[in-house]
Amino acid sequence: MREWGSPELERFVEALIDQSFEASLGSLVKGIVHNFNGTLQVLSMKLELLQTMLRKEGIPPSSSTWTKTQECFAQLDRLQKMVEILSQKASVEEAEKMVPIRLNELLEEELSFLNHDLFFKHQVEVQTSLASALPPLKGRPLEIRLGLGNLIRNGIEAMEGSAVKKLTVATESREHGLWVTIEDTGCGITKEIEPSLFTPFFTTKGGRHKGLGLFIARRVLSPYGASFRYHSGGGTTVFSVLFPL
């Protein structure tokens, strides 16, 4: 049996990280965005036509029919914003740029994207405590998304067998930096596994879990000077990331 030397293992792990970036970008996401935009344009045109017909029929703007059309337009605007977020998420050019990042908005977007996961959507209680007037963090959006997204998913996966499933995401500005804290009510961290937490392919969850979430999170966020702290006890596990300003 061939043993992996450290250079080979390093290249293999780097390839896995690259795959994670590619998955985040996703040609599938680009296709969905393109098709979704066309559908939104058609729906918007149909609603405008309906409003024109209402005017011709003399239906007063205070009627319930007009109210419903306005509600439809509001939902279309919401969907349009979500499509714009997807476009940014799938843009290679955006991924390469160092830009000011608003952590609160990024975290809220990541949580909204997770609603496609039925376990997360229907079983996990989500609470956010996001500090107001948080200064922006300069970085590459895709890297920050990938790192923090892995921490969030790690917390969600830890709760799969828990009776209580509560995820808390918080931000604050202190100690000359920006803090992101992710708390879960999952399986916890024992003293025995602490030394292996950020080791690639180490997992206590088994099954489909590859044991790369924490490793990738630290790998992509460390170049920003990010430091990690964690604590487990009393039925909760907390991971905190400090980005220096």
N, C-alpha and C positions, 0 to 999 in steps of 0.2 A: 504494500500500500504506500502510495506516495505521500510524503509529508510536505506540508506547506511551509516554505521559508518565509521569513517576515516580509521581504520585498514582494513576493508573490501574493501574500495575504493582503498587503497594503494595496496592491493594484486591483485585487479582486474587490476589496471593500470600496475603493474609489469608483469602480465600475457600478457597484450597487447604488452608490450615492448619485451617480450620473443618471441611472435609471429612475431614481426617485424624482429627480428634476424633470426628466422627460415625461414621467407620468403626471406630474403637476401641470406641465404645459399642455400635453395631450392634444394630438391631432383630432381626437374625438370631440374634445371641448370646442375646438375651433369650428368643426362641422356643425355642432349643435348651435353655436352662436350664430353662424351664418344662416342656418335654416330658421332659427327662432326669430331673427330680425325680419325675415320675409313675412312670417306669420303675423308678427306684431304690426307691420305696415298694413297688411290686409285688414286686420281687425280695426285698426284706427280709421282707415278709409270707410269701412262699413258703418262705424259709429257716426262719423261725420255725415254720411249719407242719411242715416236715420235721423239725426238732428235736423237736417235740411227738410226732411219729410214732415217732421213734427212742426216746424215753423210754417210750412205750407198749409198744414191742417189746422193751424191756429191753436195748437196745444200750448197752454200757458207754461212759462218756465217754472212755476211753482208746483206743477203737477208731479205725481210720483214717477211717471215715465221719464221726465227730464232728469229727476233726481237719480234714477237708476243709470241713465246714460253717463251722467257725471261720475258716478261711482265706478263705472266700467273704465272711463278714461283715467281715473286715479289708479286703478289696478294696472292698467297698461303702462302708466308712467313708472310704477313700482317694478314691473317686469323689465322695462327698458333699462332701469338702473342696474338691475341684477345682471342683465346681458352685458352691460358696459363693464361691470366688475369681472365677469367671466372673460371678456375680451382682454382686459389687462392681465388677468391671471395666465392667459394662454399666449401672451406676447413675449417672444424671445428678446426683442429690443428692450422692453420694460424690465425684463429680468436682469439685463446687463447694466442698467443705469443705477448710479447711486443717487437716490432722491430722498427728500424728507418723507418719513413714514409716520402716519398717525396710528399709533398702536391700538388705541381703542377701536377705531374703525376696522382695522385689520382683524382684530380678534372677533368682533361682531360678525364680520363677513365669514370668517372661518367657521364659526358656530352655525351660521345660517346654511353654509354649504353642507354641513354634516347632517342636515335634516333628511337627506336621501337614505340615511341609515335608519332602518325601522326600529332597531334596538335603541338607538340614541333618541329618535323622535318620540317614541311612545313609552319608554321605560325610564329614561334618565331625566331627573329634575335638574334644570340649569339655572344657576344664579350668577349674576354678574355684579361686580362692584368696581366700576371704572372711574378713575379719578378725573375730575374736570380740569380743563386748562393744562393738560399734559403736554409738555414740550415734545416736538417731533424728534424722531430718531432717524438719522441719516443711514441709509443702507439700500441693499437690493431687495425689492419687495418679495421676490420669489424665495430668496434665501430665508428671510425672516418668517414668511408664511410656512415654509417647509419645516423650519426648526420649531416654531411654536405650535404648528399643527400637529407635529409628532408628539409633543408633550401632551396636548389635549387628547389625542387619540389613545395615548398610553394610559391616561387616567380613565378614559371610557372603557377600554378593554379590561382594566383592573377590576371593574365593577360588574362584569358579566355574571359572576356567581354570587353577588352580594344581595342581601335582603333589602338594604337601603342603597339607592343609586342616586347620589347627588353630586353634581359637578359645579364647582365654584371657580370662576375666573375673575381675577382682580388685577388692577393696575394702580400704581402710585409713584410719586416722584419724591425720593428721599436719598440721603447719603450720596449726594452728587451723582445720582443715576436714576434710571427708570426701572421699576420693578414690575415684573409680570409673575403672578402667583396662580397656580393651578392646583386646586384641592379636590380630592375624590374620596369617596367612602368605600374604596375597593379592598383588595386582599392585603394591602399593607406591605411593608418592607421589614424583613427580619435582619438582625445583626449579621447572620451568616451570609446573606446574599448581597449586603452592601458593597463589598469590594468588587463585585462583578456587575454592578448596575449598568455602567456605561460600556461594558464589553460587548463587541458585536456578536450576535447570534445567541446571547444569553437571555433566556426567558424562563419564567416559572409558570407561564400561562398555557404552554403546550399548544397542540392543535395547529391552527393556521397561522399562529403568531411567530414571526421570524426572529424576534429579539433584536431589532435594529432601530426601534423608535428613539430610545434615549441616546444611543450612540450617534445617530444621524443628527439629532437635535444639538448635541454638544459640538459635533464636528462642524456644522454649518454656522453656528452662532458664536463659537469661540473666536473666530477672526475679528469679530466686532468688540472683543474684550469682554464678552459676556461671561459671567461666573454663575455657578449653579449651587443651590442649597436645597436640601430636602430634609423632611422630618416625617416620621410615621409613628402614630400612637393615638390611642383614644378613639379608634374607629375611622381615622382619617389619615390620608397621606398628602403632604404638601410639597410641591416642587416650585421653587422660586428661581427666577432668572434676573440677574442684575445687568443692565446695559449701562456702562459708564457714559456720562455726558462730557 
